[in-house]
Amino acid sequence: MSQAELASLASISVPTLKRMEASEGLASGMANNVRAVVTALEQAGLEFIPENGGGAGIRFSRRANDTHEEH
């Protein structure tokens, strides 16, 4: 997903997204903008996973084979 696509989905500007991405550590910015980006990524099928000893991360929330019904 491009920055322009993500910014559009989150209803923020590309420069705002770039500033968030360039921040050290956790994404910085206004809380509503950070939440909008998180929501846009979640709606795109990504899931944020908590720190579990190996570090926080992100993964696809659904596997490709989870979309098929078993007969």
C-alpha positions as CSV (number, residue, x, y, z in Angstrom):
1,M,0.0,0.0,0.0
2,S,1.4,3.4,-0.9
3,Q,1.6,6.3,1.4
4,A,-1.0,8.1,-0.7
5,E,-3.4,5.2,-0.4
6,L,-2.9,4.8,3.3
7,A,-3.3,8.6,3.9
8,S,-6.5,8.6,1.8
9,L,-7.9,5.6,3.7
10,A,-7.1,7.3,7.0
11,S,-8.3,10.7,5.9
12,I,-5.1,12.4,6.7
13,S,-2.5,14.2,4.5
14,V,0.5,12.5,3.0
15,P,2.9,14.9,4.8
16,T,1.2,14.0,8.1
17,L,1.7,10.3,7.4
18,K,5.3,10.9,6.4
19,R,6.0,12.8,9.7
20,M,4.4,9.9,11.6
21,E,6.6,7.4,9.8
22,A,9.7,9.4,10.3
23,S,9.3,9.6,14.1
24,E,11.6,7.7,16.3
25,G,10.1,4.8,18.3
26,L,6.3,4.7,18.4
27,A,4.4,6.7,15.8
28,S,4.0,10.2,16.9
29,G,1.3,12.6,16.0
30,M,-2.1,13.7,17.1
31,A,-3.9,10.7,18.8
32,N,-6.8,10.9,16.3
33,N,-4.5,10.7,13.3
34,V,-2.6,7.7,14.8
35,R,-5.9,6.0,15.5
36,A,-7.1,6.7,11.9
37,V,-4.0,5.1,10.5
38,V,-4.4,2.0,12.8
39,T,-8.1,1.7,11.8
40,A,-7.2,2.0,8.1
41,L,-4.6,-0.7,8.4
42,E,-7.0,-3.0,10.4
43,Q,-9.7,-2.5,7.7
44,A,-7.1,-3.4,5.1
45,G,-6.8,-6.8,6.8
46,L,-3.8,-6.3,9.2
47,E,-3.8,-7.1,12.9
48,F,-1.5,-5.5,15.5
49,I,-0.1,-8.0,17.9
50,P,1.2,-7.1,21.4
51,E,4.7,-7.5,22.8
52,N,5.2,-11.2,23.7
53,G,8.8,-11.4,24.5
54,G,9.8,-11.0,20.8
55,G,8.5,-7.6,20.3
56,A,5.2,-6.1,19.0
57,G,4.3,-6.6,15.4
58,I,1.7,-6.7,12.7
59,R,0.4,-9.6,10.6
60,F,-2.4,-10.4,8.2
61,S,-5.6,-10.9,10.3
62,R,-6.9,-13.6,8.0
63,R,-5.0,-16.4,6.1
64,A,-5.9,-17.0,2.5
65,N,-7.1,-20.5,3.3
66,D,-9.4,-19.2,6.1
67,T,-11.7,-17.7,3.5
68,H,-12.7,-21.1,2.0
69,E,-15.5,-23.1,3.5
70,E,-14.9,-26.7,4.2
71,H,-17.4,-29.1,2.6
